[in-house]
Amino acid sequence: MRLQGTSKHCALVIAGVRRSRRPLPQHPRHSSTSTINADEISHFSRLSSQWWDERGEFALLHKMNPVRVQFVRGKLLEAARDDAVSGHEELEIERNDNAGRTLDGLDVLDVGCGGGLLSESLSRLGARTVGVDASASNIAIASMHASLDPWFSNATPSSSTPQRKYLEYRHASAEDLVQEPKRFDVVCSMEVLEHVDNPAGFLRSCAELVKPGGHLFLSTISRTPLSYLLTIFAAEQALRLVAPGTHTYNKFVKPSELVDFFCKPVSSSESKPWITRLYDGSPTRREAEVRGIVYVPWKGEWMLAPRGAPGATACNYLFWVRKPLDC
């Protein structure tokens, strides 16, 4: 199978397997400027007080968070090494990573931050982190939790040090931030895509917030019989590990649909796609990557599946894509 080098070739490859997936939907009943689903926000607002209970409603997310951080750290390290133009730069990258400052100096946005599980972790790695959420209750809990930790309290972007991390929370949506001039080196949105209306519009907003050459990280659930069995039938209905109604099956998004989305220009202002080449249906590692995350019940922990592991992305998965420098 030869390597396809243009977006046209990319589209042709995708067309051959289109029967197994659909374009990301845009729901006409919702405003084109908002992807927020009021019922979803109400659902998670009711649960907001449980965010930092490691044995409560969000226990599985607490266990998943180290794997999410591992993936983000790993991809950013990989990209930084690829970008390094001198041995001195490579040495500085390794020094920062060994000192626990892998994200040192990066502006990071966590969209749909919830109670701040990921935001705090990224800030501890040196990032100047902003967490936003459409639920005021979630932001209140996240802010309160951070205020109790001297690592985060009273820090500003200019005063952030290895002993005091910068972390800010805002009650806002991705669409709100698009109207502002600030753009970010890294944008993360974990376990959010499957809860929004107009996922294509949501992705465009997240993509707009990424600086040229920056990174977009997503975590979501594929739309497969296995994912229904595990996330809805087992986790919600049978075992009650999460509240019934947390997930909606037809909102799940297949990895191939995300690849398809980024194989075309993301917005009318961009002239080229973020993913320009596919090899055997998969993007090259310098443009995008899909990795499955699998829960191992006998260990009580999540595992980042190896690259290309068969069936690993049939339920929960992580997605990374990089914005071209000339976008």
C-alpha positions in Angstrom: 0.0 0.0 0.0 1.6 3.3 -1.1 1.6 6.5 0.9 -1.0 9.1 -0.1 0.4 12.6 -0.2 -2.5 15.0 -0.7 -5.9 15.7 0.9 -7.5 14.4 -2.4 -5.8 11.1 -1.9 -6.7 11.1 1.7 -10.4 11.7 0.9 -10.3 8.8 -1.7 -8.9 6.4 0.9 -11.6 7.4 3.4 -14.3 7.0 0.8 -13.5 3.4 0.4 -14.5 2.6 4.0 -17.2 5.3 4.5 -19.9 2.7 4.9 -18.4 1.9 8.4 -18.7 5.5 9.6 -20.5 8.8 9.1 -19.5 12.5 9.0 -19.6 14.2 12.3 -23.2 15.5 12.6 -24.2 19.1 12.9 -27.7 19.3 14.5 -29.8 22.0 12.9 -32.0 22.5 15.9 -29.1 24.1 17.8 -27.5 27.5 17.3 -24.4 27.3 15.1 -22.6 29.4 17.6 -23.1 27.0 20.6 -22.5 23.3 21.0 -23.6 23.2 24.6 -26.3 20.8 25.5 -28.3 22.2 28.5 -29.4 18.7 29.7 -25.8 17.5 29.7 -24.6 20.6 31.7 -27.5 20.1 34.1 -26.6 16.4 34.6 -22.9 17.1 35.4 -23.7 20.1 37.5 -25.8 17.9 39.8 -22.8 15.7 40.2 -20.2 18.4 40.6 -19.7 18.0 44.4 -18.4 14.4 43.7 -15.5 15.4 41.4 -12.8 14.9 44.0 -14.2 11.7 45.6 -11.9 9.0 44.2 -14.4 6.3 45.1 -17.5 8.1 43.9 -19.2 9.0 40.6 -15.9 9.9 38.9 -13.8 7.1 40.3 -13.1 5.7 36.8 -11.9 9.1 35.6 -9.5 9.4 38.6 -8.0 6.1 37.5 -8.0 7.2 33.8 -6.3 10.5 34.5 -2.7 9.2 34.8 -3.0 7.5 31.4 -4.4 10.7 29.8 -1.4 12.6 31.3 1.0 9.9 30.1 -0.3 10.2 26.5 -0.2 14.0 26.5 3.3 14.1 28.0 4.6 11.4 25.6 3.3 13.0 22.4 4.6 16.5 23.4 8.0 15.0 24.2 8.0 13.1 20.9 7.1 16.3 19.0 9.7 18.4 20.8 12.4 15.9 20.0 11.3 15.8 16.4 11.4 19.7 16.3 14.8 20.0 18.0 17.4 21.5 15.7 20.4 21.1 18.0 21.9 18.8 20.6 21.5 21.7 23.1 17.8 21.8 22.5 17.5 18.0 23.0 19.4 18.2 26.2 17.1 21.0 27.5 14.1 18.9 26.7 15.4 16.0 28.6 16.4 18.2 31.6 12.9 19.6 31.8 11.3 16.2 31.6 13.6 14.7 34.2 12.7 17.6 36.5 9.0 17.1 36.0 8.6 20.2 33.9 7.8 18.5 30.6 5.2 21.3 29.7 7.4 24.1 31.0 6.4 27.4 29.4 3.5 26.0 27.3 0.1 27.7 27.3 -2.5 24.9 27.8 -6.3 25.0 27.6 -8.4 22.3 29.1 -11.9 22.5 27.5 -14.6 20.9 29.6 -12.3 20.7 32.6 -15.0 19.5 35.0 -13.5 19.5 38.5 -10.0 20.0 37.3 -8.5 16.5 37.4 -6.5 17.0 34.2 -6.0 20.8 34.6 -4.1 20.3 37.9 -2.0 17.5 36.5 -0.9 19.5 33.4 -0.1 22.6 35.6 2.1 20.5 37.8 4.1 19.6 34.7 4.9 23.3 34.2 2.1 24.4 31.9 0.4 27.8 32.2 -3.0 26.1 32.4 -6.5 27.5 31.8 -9.5 25.2 32.5 -12.9 26.2 31.2 -16.3 24.5 31.6 -19.9 25.4 30.7 -21.0 24.4 34.2 -20.6 27.0 36.8 -20.8 24.3 39.5 -17.9 22.5 38.0 -15.7 25.6 37.9 -16.6 26.4 41.5 -15.5 22.9 42.7 -12.3 23.1 40.6 -11.4 26.5 41.8 -12.0 25.6 45.5 -9.9 22.4 45.2 -7.0 24.4 43.6 -7.2 27.1 46.2 -6.6 24.6 49.0 -3.3 23.6 47.4 -0.3 26.0 48.0 1.1 24.8 44.6 -1.7 26.7 42.8 -2.8 29.5 45.2 -1.9 33.1 44.3 0.2 32.2 41.3 0.0 34.3 38.1 1.5 33.6 34.6 4.5 35.8 35.4 5.1 34.5 39.0 4.8 30.8 38.1 7.8 28.8 39.4 8.7 25.2 39.9 7.3 25.6 43.4 4.1 27.5 42.4 2.1 26.5 39.3 -0.2 28.8 37.3 -3.7 27.5 37.0 -6.8 29.5 36.1 -10.4 28.5 35.9 -13.2 30.2 33.9 -16.9 29.6 33.4 -16.8 29.7 29.6 -17.2 27.6 26.5 -14.8 27.0 23.7 -17.0 29.2 21.5 -16.6 32.0 24.0 -12.8 31.8 23.9 -12.7 31.8 20.1 -13.9 35.4 20.3 -10.8 36.4 22.3 -7.3 36.8 20.8 -5.5 34.3 23.1 -4.4 31.1 21.4 -2.7 28.0 23.0 0.2 25.7 22.4 -2.0 22.8 23.6 -5.7 22.3 23.7 -7.2 19.3 25.5 -10.8 18.2 25.7 -11.2 14.9 27.5 -14.5 13.0 27.7 -16.3 16.0 26.3 -16.9 15.3 22.6 -19.6 12.6 23.3 -21.6 15.1 25.3 -21.8 18.1 23.0 -24.3 19.1 20.3 -22.8 19.8 16.9 -19.5 17.9 17.4 -18.1 19.2 14.1 -18.7 22.8 15.3 -17.2 22.0 18.7 -14.0 20.6 17.0 -13.7 23.7 14.8 -13.8 25.9 17.9 -11.2 23.8 19.7 -9.0 23.8 16.6 -9.3 27.5 16.2 -7.9 27.9 19.7 -4.7 26.0 18.8 -1.7 28.0 17.7 -0.1 27.1 14.4 2.2 24.2 15.1 0.3 23.5 18.3 -1.5 20.3 19.5 -5.1 19.1 20.0 -5.8 16.2 22.4 -9.1 14.5 22.6 -10.5 11.5 24.6 -13.8 10.0 23.8 -15.7 6.8 23.1 -16.1 4.9 19.8 -19.6 4.0 18.6 -19.5 0.2 18.6 -21.5 -2.6 20.1 -18.7 -3.2 22.6 -18.8 0.4 23.8 -22.6 0.2 24.3 -22.1 -3.0 26.3 -19.4 -1.5 28.5 -20.3 2.1 29.0 -24.1 2.0 29.0 -25.3 -1.5 29.7 -22.6 -2.5 32.2 -21.3 0.8 33.7 -24.7 2.6 33.9 -27.5 0.0 34.0 -26.0 -3.1 35.5 -23.2 -2.0 37.8 -24.2 1.6 38.4 -20.6 2.7 38.3 -21.8 6.0 36.8 -25.2 7.7 36.9 -27.8 6.4 34.3 -28.1 8.8 31.4 -24.4 9.9 31.5 -23.8 8.6 28.0 -25.9 8.7 24.8 -24.8 6.0 22.3 -25.6 7.9 19.1 -23.3 10.7 20.3 -20.2 8.4 20.4 -17.6 9.1 17.7 -15.5 6.6 15.9 -11.7 7.3 15.5 -12.1 7.0 11.8 -14.6 9.9 11.9 -12.1 12.1 13.6 -9.4 11.2 11.1 -11.9 12.0 8.3 -12.7 15.4 9.9 -9.1 16.5 10.0 -8.3 15.1 6.5 -10.2 18.2 5.2 -9.5 21.9 6.0 -11.0 22.4 9.4 -12.5 25.9 8.6 -13.1 28.2 5.7 -10.1 30.2 6.8 -7.7 27.3 6.5 -6.4 26.2 3.1 -5.0 22.8 4.0 -6.0 19.8 6.2 -4.3 18.9 9.4 -3.9 15.3 8.2 -2.4 15.1 4.7 -1.3 11.5 4.5 -2.7 8.1 5.4 -0.8 4.9 5.4 -3.1 1.8 5.4 -5.9 4.0 6.7 -3.8 5.5 9.5 -2.2 8.9 9.8 1.6 9.3 10.1 2.8 9.7 13.7 3.9 13.3 13.1 0.4 14.5 12.1 -2.0 12.5 14.2 -2.4 9.4 16.4 -5.2 7.3 17.8 -4.5 5.1 20.9 -6.9 2.9 22.8 -7.2 3.0 26.6 -8.4 -0.2 28.2 -9.7 -0.8 31.7 -8.2 -3.8 33.3 -10.7 -4.8 36.0 -8.4 -7.3 37.9 -5.9 -4.6 38.3 -8.4 -1.8 38.9 -6.6 0.5 36.5 -6.5 1.8 32.9 -3.8 0.9 30.4 -2.6 2.8 27.3 -2.8 0.2 24.6 0.2 -0.3 22.3 0.2 1.5 18.9 -1.9 -0.4 16.4 -3.2 -3.0 18.9 -6.2 -4.8 17.3 -9.5 -3.8 18.7 -8.0 -1.4 21.3 -10.0 1.6 20.0 -13.4 -0.1 20.0 -14.4 1.7 23.2 -12.4 4.4 25.0 -9.6 6.0 23.0 -7.3 9.0 22.9 -6.7 11.2 19.8 -3.9 13.6 19.0 -3.5 15.9 16.0 -1.1 18.7 15.3 -2.0 22.0 13.6 0.2 22.8 10.6 2.5 25.7 11.0 1.1 27.4 7.9 -2.6 27.2 9.0 
